[in-house]
Amino acid sequence: MKSKAKQKLFVNNMITYGLVIAAYVIMQALIAADQVSSLLQGLLVPFCIYVIMAVSLNLTVGILGELSLGHAGFMCVGAFAGALFSKCVKGAMDPTAAMVIAILIGALVAAVFGILIGIPVLRLRGDYLAIVTLAFGEIIKNIINAVYLGRDSSGFHFSMKDSLSLNLAEDGEVLIKGAQGITGTPQAASFTIGVILVLITLFIVMNLTNSRTGRAIMSIRDNRIAAESIGINITKYKLLAFSVSAALAGVAGVLYAHNLTTLTATPKNFGYNMSIMILVYVVLGGIGSIRGSVIATVILYLLPELLRGLNNYRMLMYAIVLILAMLFNSAPQFVAIRERLLEKFVHRAKKPAKEAA
């Protein structure tokens, strides 16, 4: 029985990896054949960023069962930490190598913030947790907009006023310019790097979910009191899930920062609407469904762009897709139809295999 369950789990994971790899191969073939517009090519790296964000948020919302609205804040922290490192070593290191180190730094810094925020915040539940995490995202964005950081021969200089108050020497340069953010970050991000990071994110989240630790986290989600009664350390596992989710959001932030030449902490980039948009991807993909988060992000992110030519009906069609996705994932009748179709598909796939044997 256990071997069958493990086999089914392995097949499901391979299907998820296969979908991502197949999409990458198809897109690369279309790009090589010059069948993809420059607009669509420009959306490929952001698409990878949103997939990473959706999968990582699903770890908190779907697997842990806690509503977080500050995911864009962790992305913002990771983005600025990674971009600051790349700016400091620009010209001294290979851009790709610098980006790999920047990814590790962004993930680490975001994880540290996840732990610092998680220790007091995860004691709250429901709406209170959502409000506090939302406030964290807004506070982080506003603090970064007030920070000025410079570097000269004597070291780093910090100020919360303006760049003149840094008192830099003649050889100095301003690294973070307050609301103007960081300029001159190497554009080292590519679709290939994005897909690799998506696969790493899927590997981490799916293996964590299906491990003993993941089962402990899901037991907390299902029944906190019962989990605590059998000796599960509630604080430890909640903090672990929250910090891993934050670290992966930081990775998405570094990828985002290296896809631009200028990084600014604006409401559009790292504000409340960003967190809500990622939450929409998670909910419509199915809370707790990792593959669903990937598919929902593909559809909901690319659809408005593909329908840009139908300006009068674009948002109407987008709204219809949202409603259908919600019904398909939540309505009992649709769920029953989906399961019936899946059973038929699996049965048909097994029949030729048995005949061949």
DRENDO-1510 file (C-alpha; in Angstrom, 1 decimal, always signed):
<recs>
REC; n; res; u; v; w
REC; 1; MET; +0.0; +0.0; +0.0 .
REC; 2; LYS; +2.8; +2.3; +0.9 .
REC; 3; SER; +4.7; +1.6; -2.3 .
REC; 4; LYS; +1.6; +2.4; -4.4 .
REC; 5; ALA; +1.2; +5.7; -2.6 .
REC; 6; LYS; +4.9; +6.5; -3.1 .
REC; 7; GLN; +4.6; +5.5; -6.8 .
REC; 8; LYS; +1.5; +7.8; -7.2 .
REC; 9; LEU; +3.3; +10.6; -5.5 .
REC; 10; PHE; +6.4; +10.2; -7.7 .
REC; 11; VAL; +4.3; +10.2; -10.9 .
REC; 12; ASN; +2.5; +13.4; -9.8 .
REC; 13; ASN; +5.8; +15.1; -9.1 .
REC; 14; MET; +7.2; +14.0; -12.4 .
REC; 15; ILE; +4.1; +15.3; -14.2 .
REC; 16; THR; +4.6; +18.7; -12.6 .
REC; 17; TYR; +8.3; +18.8; -13.5 .
REC; 18; GLY; +7.4; +17.6; -17.0 .
REC; 19; LEU; +4.9; +20.3; -17.6 .
REC; 20; VAL; +7.5; +23.0; -16.8 .
REC; 21; ILE; +10.2; +21.4; -18.8 .
REC; 22; ALA; +7.9; +20.8; -21.8 .
REC; 23; ALA; +6.7; +24.5; -21.7 .
REC; 24; TYR; +10.4; +25.6; -21.6 .
REC; 25; VAL; +11.3; +23.4; -24.6 .
REC; 26; ILE; +8.3; +24.5; -26.6 .
REC; 27; MET; +9.0; +28.2; -26.0 .
REC; 28; GLN; +12.6; +27.8; -26.9 .
REC; 29; ALA; +11.7; +26.1; -30.1 .
REC; 30; LEU; +9.2; +28.8; -31.0 .
REC; 31; ILE; +11.7; +31.5; -30.2 .
REC; 32; ALA; +14.3; +29.8; -32.4 .
REC; 33; ALA; +11.8; +29.6; -35.2 .
REC; 34; ASP; +11.0; +33.4; -34.7 .
REC; 35; GLN; +7.4; +32.6; -33.9 .
REC; 36; VAL; +7.2; +34.5; -30.6 .
REC; 37; SER; +6.7; +38.3; -30.4 .
REC; 38; SER; +9.1; +40.5; -28.5 .
REC; 39; LEU; +6.3; +41.4; -26.2 .
REC; 40; LEU; +5.7; +37.7; -25.2 .
REC; 41; GLN; +9.5; +37.1; -24.9 .
REC; 42; GLY; +9.6; +40.0; -22.4 .
REC; 43; LEU; +6.9; +38.3; -20.3 .
REC; 44; LEU; +8.8; +35.0; -19.9 .
REC; 45; VAL; +11.0; +36.1; -17.0 .
REC; 46; PRO; +8.2; +37.8; -15.0 .
REC; 47; PHE; +6.1; +34.7; -15.6 .
REC; 48; CYS; +8.8; +32.6; -13.9 .
REC; 49; ILE; +8.9; +35.2; -11.0 .
REC; 50; TYR; +5.1; +34.9; -10.4 .
REC; 51; VAL; +5.2; +31.1; -10.6 .
REC; 52; ILE; +7.9; +31.1; -7.8 .
REC; 53; MET; +5.8; +33.6; -5.8 .
REC; 54; ALA; +2.6; +31.6; -6.2 .
REC; 55; VAL; +4.2; +28.2; -5.3 .
REC; 56; SER; +6.0; +29.7; -2.3 .
REC; 57; LEU; +2.9; +31.4; -1.0 .
REC; 58; ASN; +0.9; +28.2; -1.4 .
REC; 59; LEU; +3.3; +26.7; +1.2 .
REC; 60; THR; +2.0; +29.3; +3.7 .
REC; 61; VAL; -1.6; +29.5; +2.7 .
REC; 62; GLY; -2.3; +26.0; +1.4 .
REC; 63; ILE; +0.1; +23.7; +3.3 .
REC; 64; LEU; +0.4; +25.7; +6.6 .
REC; 65; GLY; -3.1; +27.1; +6.4 .
REC; 66; GLU; -2.3; +30.7; +7.4 .
REC; 67; LEU; -3.4; +33.7; +5.4 .
REC; 68; SER; -0.4; +36.0; +4.6 .
REC; 69; LEU; -0.8; +39.2; +2.7 .
REC; 70; GLY; +2.8; +40.4; +3.1 .
REC; 71; HIS; +4.5; +38.1; +0.6 .
REC; 72; ALA; +5.5; +41.1; -1.6 .
REC; 73; GLY; +7.4; +42.4; +1.4 .
REC; 74; PHE; +9.7; +39.4; +1.4 .
REC; 75; MET; +10.1; +39.7; -2.4 .
REC; 76; CYS; +11.1; +43.3; -1.9 .
REC; 77; VAL; +13.7; +42.5; +0.8 .
REC; 78; GLY; +15.2; +39.8; -1.3 .
REC; 79; ALA; +15.2; +42.0; -4.4 .
REC; 80; PHE; +17.1; +44.8; -2.8 .
REC; 81; ALA; +19.6; +42.6; -0.9 .
REC; 82; GLY; +20.4; +40.7; -4.2 .
REC; 83; ALA; +20.6; +43.9; -6.3 .
REC; 84; LEU; +22.8; +45.7; -3.7 .
REC; 85; PHE; +25.3; +42.8; -3.8 .
REC; 86; SER; +25.4; +42.7; -7.6 .
REC; 87; LYS; +25.8; +46.5; -7.7 .
REC; 88; CYS; +28.8; +46.3; -5.3 .
REC; 89; VAL; +30.6; +43.6; -7.3 .
REC; 90; LYS; +29.7; +44.9; -10.7 .
REC; 91; GLY; +32.7; +44.6; -13.0 .
REC; 92; ALA; +34.7; +42.5; -10.5 .
REC; 93; MET; +32.7; +39.3; -11.1 .
REC; 94; ASP; +31.0; +37.5; -13.9 .
REC; 95; PRO; +27.3; +38.7; -14.0 .
REC; 96; THR; +25.9; +35.1; -13.9 .
REC; 97; ALA; +28.2; +34.1; -11.0 .
REC; 98; ALA; +27.3; +37.3; -9.2 .
REC; 99; MET; +23.6; +36.6; -9.7 .
REC; 100; VAL; +23.9; +33.1; -8.3 .
REC; 101; ILE; +25.5; +34.5; -5.1 .
REC; 102; ALA; +22.9; +37.3; -5.1 .
REC; 103; ILE; +20.1; +34.6; -5.2 .
REC; 104; LEU; +21.6; +32.9; -2.1 .
REC; 105; ILE; +22.0; +36.3; -0.3 .
REC; 106; GLY; +18.4; +37.3; -1.2 .
REC; 107; ALA; +17.0; +34.0; +0.0 .
REC; 108; LEU; +19.0; +34.2; +3.3 .
REC; 109; VAL; +18.0; +37.8; +4.0 .
REC; 110; ALA; +14.3; +37.1; +3.2 .
REC; 111; ALA; +14.4; +34.0; +5.4 .
REC; 112; VAL; +15.9; +36.0; +8.3 .
REC; 113; PHE; +13.1; +38.6; +7.9 .
REC; 114; GLY; +10.6; +35.7; +7.8 .
REC; 115; ILE; +11.9; +34.3; +11.1 .
REC; 116; LEU; +11.9; +37.8; +12.7 .
REC; 117; ILE; +8.4; +38.5; +11.6 .
REC; 118; GLY; +7.2; +35.0; +12.1 .
REC; 119; ILE; +8.1; +34.7; +15.8 .
REC; 120; PRO; +5.6; +37.3; +17.0 .
REC; 121; VAL; +3.2; +37.2; +14.0 .
REC; 122; LEU; +2.5; +33.4; +13.9 .
REC; 123; ARG; +1.0; +33.5; +17.4 .
REC; 124; LEU; -2.0; +35.3; +15.7 .
REC; 125; ARG; -4.6; +33.6; +13.5 .
REC; 126; GLY; -7.0; +34.4; +10.7 .
REC; 127; ASP; -7.7; +38.1; +10.0 .
REC; 128; TYR; -5.3; +39.3; +12.6 .
REC; 129; LEU; -2.4; +37.5; +10.9 .
REC; 130; ALA; -3.4; +38.8; +7.5 .
REC; 131; ILE; -3.5; +42.4; +8.8 .
REC; 132; VAL; -0.1; +42.2; +10.5 .
REC; 133; THR; +1.6; +40.6; +7.4 .
REC; 134; LEU; +0.0; +43.3; +5.2 .
REC; 135; ALA; +1.3; +46.0; +7.5 .
REC; 136; PHE; +4.8; +44.4; +7.3 .
REC; 137; GLY; +4.8; +44.5; +3.5 .
REC; 138; GLU; +3.9; +48.2; +3.5 .
REC; 139; ILE; +6.4; +49.1; +6.3 .
REC; 140; ILE; +9.3; +47.4; +4.4 .
REC; 141; LYS; +8.4; +49.2; +1.2 .
REC; 142; ASN; +8.3; +52.6; +2.9 .
REC; 143; ILE; +11.5; +52.1; +4.9 .
REC; 144; ILE; +13.4; +51.1; +1.7 .
REC; 145; ASN; +12.1; +54.3; +0.0 .
REC; 146; ALA; +13.7; +56.4; +2.9 .
REC; 147; VAL; +17.1; +54.7; +2.9 .
REC; 148; TYR; +20.2; +56.2; +1.3 .
REC; 149; LEU; +23.3; +54.1; +1.2 .
REC; 150; GLY; +26.7; +55.0; -0.3 .
REC; 151; ARG; +30.2; +53.6; -0.5 .
REC; 152; ASP; +33.6; +55.2; -0.8 .
REC; 153; SER; +37.2; +54.4; +0.2 .
REC; 154; SER; +36.4; +54.7; +3.9 .
REC; 155; GLY; +33.5; +52.2; +3.7 .
REC; 156; PHE; +29.7; +52.3; +3.6 .
REC; 157; HIS; +27.7; +55.3; +4.7 .
REC; 158; PHE; +24.0; +55.3; +5.7 .
REC; 159; SER; +21.4; +58.0; +6.0 .
REC; 160; MET; +17.6; +58.4; +6.2 .
REC; 161; LYS; +17.6; +62.1; +5.0 .
REC; 162; ASP; +19.1; +62.5; +1.5 .
REC; 163; SER; +22.2; +61.5; -0.5 .
REC; 164; LEU; +24.1; +64.7; +0.4 .
REC; 165; SER; +24.0; +63.7; +4.1 .
REC; 166; LEU; +26.0; +60.6; +3.3 .
REC; 167; ASN; +29.1; +62.9; +3.1 .
REC; 168; LEU; +30.8; +60.7; +0.5 .
REC; 169; ALA; +34.4; +61.3; -0.7 .
REC; 170; GLU; +35.2; +62.1; -4.3 .
REC; 171; ASP; +35.6; +58.4; -5.2 .
REC; 172; GLY; +32.2; +57.5; -3.6 .
REC; 173; GLU; +29.0; +56.3; -5.2 .
REC; 174; VAL; +25.4; +56.2; -4.0 .
REC; 175; LEU; +24.2; +52.6; -4.0 .
REC; 176; ILE; +20.6; +53.1; -2.8 .
REC; 177; LYS; +19.0; +56.5; -3.7 .
REC; 178; GLY; +15.9; +56.5; -1.5 .
REC; 179; ALA; +12.7; +56.5; -3.6 .
REC; 180; GLN; +14.9; +56.3; -6.8 .
REC; 181; GLY; +16.0; +52.9; -5.6 .
REC; 182; ILE; +19.1; +51.1; -7.1 .
REC; 183; THR; +20.2; +51.9; -10.6 .
REC; 184; GLY; +22.7; +50.0; -12.8 .
REC; 185; THR; +21.9; +46.4; -11.7 .
REC; 186; PRO; +23.3; +43.9; -14.3 .
REC; 187; GLN; +20.4; +42.4; -16.4 .
REC; 188; ALA; +21.6; +38.9; -15.8 .
REC; 189; ALA; +18.1; +37.3; -15.6 .
REC; 190; SER; +17.0; +35.0; -18.4 .
REC; 191; PHE; +14.2; +32.6; -19.2 .
REC; 192; THR; +16.6; +29.7; -18.7 .
REC; 193; ILE; +17.6; +30.9; -15.2 .
REC; 194; GLY; +14.0; +31.5; -14.4 .
REC; 195; VAL; +12.9; +28.0; -15.3 .
REC; 196; ILE; +15.8; +26.5; -13.3 .
REC; 197; LEU; +14.7; +28.5; -10.3 .
REC; 198; VAL; +11.1; +27.4; -10.8 .
REC; 199; LEU; +12.2; +23.8; -10.9 .
REC; 200; ILE; +14.3; +24.3; -7.7 .
REC; 201; THR; +11.3; +25.9; -6.0 .
REC; 202; LEU; +9.0; +23.1; -7.0 .
REC; 203; PHE; +11.6; +20.5; -5.8 .
REC; 204; ILE; +11.9; +22.2; -2.4 .
REC; 205; VAL; +8.2; +22.8; -1.8 .
REC; 206; MET; +7.0; +19.4; -3.1 .
REC; 207; ASN; +9.7; +17.4; -1.2 .
REC; 208; LEU; +9.0; +19.4; +2.0 .
REC; 209; THR; +5.2; +18.9; +1.6 .
REC; 210; ASN; +5.6; +15.1; +1.2 .
REC; 211; SER; +8.1; +14.7; +3.9 .
REC; 212; ARG; +7.6; +13.9; +7.6 .
REC; 213; THR; +8.0; +17.7; +8.3 .
REC; 214; GLY; +5.3; +18.4; +5.7 .
REC; 215; ARG; +2.9; +16.0; +7.3 .
REC; 216; ALA; +3.5; +17.7; +10.6 .
REC; 217; ILE; +2.8; +21.1; +9.1 .
REC; 218; MET; -0.4; +19.9; +7.5 .
REC; 219; SER; -1.5; +18.3; +10.8 .
REC; 220; ILE; -1.2; +21.7; +12.4 .
REC; 221; ARG; -3.4; +23.1; +9.5 .
REC; 222; ASP; -6.0; +20.4; +9.9 .
REC; 223; ASN; -6.3; +20.4; +13.7 .
REC; 224; ARG; -3.9; +22.5; +15.8 .
REC; 225; ILE; -5.0; +21.0; +19.2 .
REC; 226; ALA; -4.7; +17.4; +18.0 .
REC; 227; ALA; -1.2; +18.1; +16.5 .
REC; 228; GLU; -0.1; +19.6; +19.8 .
REC; 229; SER; -1.5; +16.8; +21.8 .
REC; 230; ILE; +0.7; +14.2; +20.1 .
REC; 231; GLY; +3.9; +16.2; +20.7 .
REC; 232; ILE; +4.3; +18.3; +17.5 .
REC; 233; ASN; +6.1; +21.5; +18.2 .
REC; 234; ILE; +3.6; +24.0; +16.7 .
REC; 235; THR; +5.9; +27.1; +16.8 .
REC; 236; LYS; +8.9; +25.2; +15.2 .
REC; 237; TYR; +7.0; +23.9; +12.2 .
REC; 238; LYS; +5.0; +27.0; +11.6 .
REC; 239; LEU; +8.2; +29.1; +11.7 .
REC; 240; LEU; +9.9; +26.6; +9.3 .
REC; 241; ALA; +7.2; +26.8; +6.7 .
REC; 242; PHE; +6.9; +30.6; +7.0 .
REC; 243; SER; +10.7; +31.1; +6.7 .
REC; 244; VAL; +11.1; +28.7; +3.7 .
REC; 245; SER; +8.1; +30.5; +2.0 .
REC; 246; ALA; +9.8; +33.9; +2.7 .
REC; 247; ALA; +13.2; +32.7; +1.4 .
REC; 248; LEU; +11.6; +31.5; -1.9 .
REC; 249; ALA; +9.9; +34.9; -2.3 .
REC; 250; GLY; +13.3; +36.4; -1.8 .
REC; 251; VAL; +14.6; +34.3; -4.7 .
REC; 252; ALA; +11.8; +35.6; -6.9 .
REC; 253; GLY; +12.8; +39.1; -5.8 .
REC; 254; VAL; +16.4; +38.7; -6.9 .
REC; 255; LEU; +15.3; +37.4; -10.3 .
REC; 256; TYR; +13.0; +40.4; -10.6 .
REC; 257; ALA; +15.8; +42.8; -9.7 .
REC; 258; HIS; +18.1; +41.3; -12.3 .
REC; 259; ASN; +15.5; +41.7; -15.0 .
REC; 260; LEU; +15.6; +45.5; -14.7 .
REC; 261; THR; +18.2; +48.2; -14.8 .
REC; 262; THR; +16.5; +50.3; -12.1 .
REC; 263; LEU; +14.9; +48.8; -9.0 .
REC; 264; THR; +12.4; +50.9; -7.0 .
REC; 265; ALA; +10.1; +50.0; -4.2 .
REC; 266; THR; +6.8; +51.3; -5.6 .
REC; 267; PRO; +3.3; +50.2; -4.7 .
REC; 268; LYS; +3.0; +48.6; -8.2 .
REC; 269; ASN; +6.1; +46.4; -7.7 .
REC; 270; PHE; +5.9; +45.4; -4.1 .
REC; 271; GLY; +2.6; +46.8; -2.8 .
REC; 272; TYR; -0.6; +45.4; -1.5 .
REC; 273; ASN; -1.9; +44.7; -5.0 .
REC; 274; MET; +1.1; +42.4; -5.7 .
REC; 275; SER; +0.4; +40.2; -2.6 .
REC; 276; ILE; -3.3; +40.0; -3.5 .
REC; 277; MET; -2.6; +39.1; -7.1 .
REC; 278; ILE; -0.3; +36.2; -6.0 .
REC; 279; LEU; -3.0; +35.1; -3.5 .
REC; 280; VAL; -5.5; +35.0; -6.4 .
REC; 281; TYR; -3.2; +32.7; -8.4 .
REC; 282; VAL; -2.9; +30.4; -5.3 .
REC; 283; VAL; -6.7; +30.4; -4.6 .
REC; 284; LEU; -7.8; +29.8; -8.2 .
REC; 285; GLY; -5.1; +27.2; -8.7 .
REC; 286; GLY; -6.4; +25.3; -5.7 .
REC; 287; ILE; -5.3; +25.9; -2.2 .
REC; 288; GLY; -2.6; +23.3; -1.4 .
REC; 289; SER; -2.2; +22.3; -5.0 .
REC; 290; ILE; +1.3; +23.1; -6.2 .
REC; 291; ARG; +0.7; +22.1; -9.8 .
REC; 292; GLY; -2.5; +24.2; -9.7 .
REC; 293; SER; -0.6; +27.3; -8.7 .
REC; 294; VAL; +1.7; +26.9; -11.7 .
REC; 295; ILE; -1.2; +26.4; -14.2 .
REC; 296; ALA; -3.2; +29.2; -12.7 .
REC; 297; THR; -0.3; +31.6; -12.9 .
REC; 298; VAL; +0.3; +30.7; -16.6 .
REC; 299; ILE; -3.3; +31.3; -17.5 .
REC; 300; LEU; -4.1; +34.3; -15.4 .
REC; 301; TYR; -0.8; +36.1; -16.1 .
REC; 302; LEU; -0.6; +35.5; -19.8 .
REC; 303; LEU; -4.3; +35.8; -20.6 .
REC; 304; PRO; -4.6; +39.6; -20.3 .
REC; 305; GLU; -1.6; +40.1; -22.5 .
REC; 306; LEU; -2.7; +37.6; -25.1 .
REC; 307; LEU; -6.1; +39.4; -25.2 .
REC; 308; ARG; -4.6; +42.8; -25.4 .
REC; 309; GLY; -5.9; +43.1; -29.0 .
REC; 310; LEU; -9.5; +42.8; -27.7 .
REC; 311; ASN; -9.4; +45.9; -25.6 .
REC; 312; ASN; -13.2; +46.2; -25.3 .
REC; 313; TYR; -13.7; +42.6; -24.1 .
REC; 314; ARG; -10.3; +41.8; -22.5 .
REC; 315; MET; -11.3; +42.3; -18.8 .
REC; 316; LEU; -14.7; +40.7; -19.4 .
REC; 317; MET; -13.1; +37.5; -20.7 .
REC; 318; TYR; -10.5; +37.6; -17.9 .
REC; 319; ALA; -13.4; +37.9; -15.3 .
REC; 320; ILE; -15.2; +34.9; -17.0 .
REC; 321; VAL; -12.0; +32.8; -16.8 .
REC; 322; LEU; -11.6; +33.7; -13.1 .
REC; 323; ILE; -15.2; +32.6; -12.3 .
REC; 324; LEU; -14.9; +29.4; -14.3 .
REC; 325; ALA; -11.6; +28.6; -12.5 .
REC; 326; MET; -13.2; +29.2; -9.1 .
REC; 327; LEU; -16.1; +26.9; -10.0 .
REC; 328; PHE; -13.9; +24.2; -11.4 .
REC; 329; ASN; -11.8; +24.1; -8.3 .
REC; 330; SER; -14.5; +24.6; -5.6 .
REC; 331; ALA; -18.0; +23.7; -6.8 .
REC; 332; PRO; -18.9; +20.1; -5.8 .
REC; 333; GLN; -20.4; +19.2; -9.2 .
REC; 334; PHE; -17.3; +20.4; -11.1 .
REC; 335; VAL; -15.0; +18.6; -8.6 .
REC; 336; ALA; -16.9; +15.3; -9.2 .
REC; 337; ILE; -16.8; +15.7; -13.0 .
REC; 338; ARG; -13.1; +16.5; -12.8 .
REC; 339; GLU; -12.3; +13.4; -10.7 .
REC; 340; ARG; -14.5; +11.2; -13.0 .
REC; 341; LEU; -12.6; +12.4; -16.1 .
REC; 342; LEU; -9.2; +11.9; -14.3 .
REC; 343; GLU; -10.2; +8.3; -13.4 .
REC; 344; LYS; -11.2; +7.6; -17.0 .
REC; 345; PHE; -7.9; +9.0; -18.2 .
REC; 346; VAL; -5.8; +7.0; -15.8 .
REC; 347; HIS; -7.8; +3.8; -16.6 .
REC; 348; ARG; -7.2; +4.3; -20.4 .
REC; 349; ALA; -3.5; +4.9; -19.8 .
REC; 350; LYS; -3.2; +1.7; -17.7 .
REC; 351; LYS; -5.1; -0.5; -20.3 .
REC; 352; PRO; -2.4; -0.3; -23.1 .
REC; 353; ALA; +0.3; -0.8; -20.5 .
REC; 354; LYS; -1.3; -4.1; -19.3 .
REC; 355; GLU; -1.9; -5.3; -22.9 .
REC; 356; ALA; +1.7; -4.6; -23.7 .
REC; 357; ALA; +2.8; -6.6; -20.7 .
</recs>
